[in-house]
Amino acid sequence: MIMRGEQKMNKASEKLSHMKKFLMKDEEFKAEYEKLKPRYEIISQIIKVRADNNITQQELALLTGTQKSNISRLESGSYNPSLDFLIKVARSLGKEIKITLV
C-alpha cells in the first residue's frame, strides 16, 4: 500500500517536472517564477522540516504562537509573510533563517 502511494507521488513529481520544463520556455513565466523562487524555497524547507519531525500544522502553530490558518496560508504560498514571522516559525522548528545576497 505504501509503495503504491510512493509510486503515485513519483509520477506526480515527474509530471510536475515536465510541466515546469515546458513552462520555463516562456520568458514571461520564467521571469515571474524567478521572482517568486526565494519565497517558495523557504516554504518548501519549512514544510520539509515540519514533515521530517512529524509536526502537524496545528502543532507548529502552537509552537509559534499563531493560528493554524496562518501556517496553512504560509505553506500554501497564499500570503506574503514578514521576515519576523519566518524567523519565529524557523525557531519553532529549531532552525534559523540565513539570508545571503548574491
N, C-alpha and C positions, 0 to 999 in steps of 0.2 A: 504494500500500500504506500509506504514512504517513497519507494523507488519511483512509482508512478507519478507521485507529486513532484519529485525532483526532475523527472523527465519532462513534465509539463512546464516547469519553471525554466529548464534549459532551452526548450523550444521557444517559449515566450521571449526569453532573453535574446535568443538568436534572431527572432523576427524583429525585435526592437532594434537590435544592432544593424540589421539590413535596412530598416526604415530610416534610422539615423543617417546611415551612409548615403542613402538616396537623397534625403532632405538637405544634407550638408552641401550638396551640389548647387543649391540655390543660395546665392550670395546674401540675399536679404535674410533668409532663415539663419544662415551661418553667423552673420553679424549679431543677430538677436540672441542666438544660442551662446555665443562667446560672451556677450554682455551679462547673461544670467548664470553662466557657468560657476562662478565662485559661490553664489547662493546655493545652487544645487549640490555642489561638492560638500559644503558643510552640513547640509541637510542629510545627505547620504551617510556621512560619517556619524552624525548623531543617531540616525536610525540603526546603523550597524552596531554601534557601541551599546545602544539600548537593547537590541535583539540579542547580541552576544552575551549580555548579562541577564537575560530573561526578565527584563524590566518592562512592565506594561506602560502605556501612555499615562494611565491613571497614576501609577506609582511614580513615574518621572515627574508628573505634575505636583504630587505631594512633596517630593524631594526638592523641587524647585520653588515651591510656594506659589504655584499658579493653578489655573484650572486646566482640566484635561483638554478642553476645547482649544486652548492656546497651544498646547503641544500638538494636537491634531492639525491645526492650521499651519503651524511651523513645518511639520513633516510633509504636509501636502503641497507646500510651496505657495499657499494661497494668501500668505501675508508676509510683509517685509519686517522682520524682527529688528529690534535695536541691538547694537553691539552689547550693551549691558545685559539684555535678555539672553543672548547667545552665550555670554560668559557665565551667567547664572546656570543655564542648562548644562553647559560643559562641566562646570564644577560639581553639579549634582550627580554627574556621571563619573566623577573622579578624574576629569580631564581638564586641560587648559586650552584656551584659544591662542593660536600663534598666527600672527599676520605678517606676511612678508611682501614687501614691494619689490617687483621685478621689472 
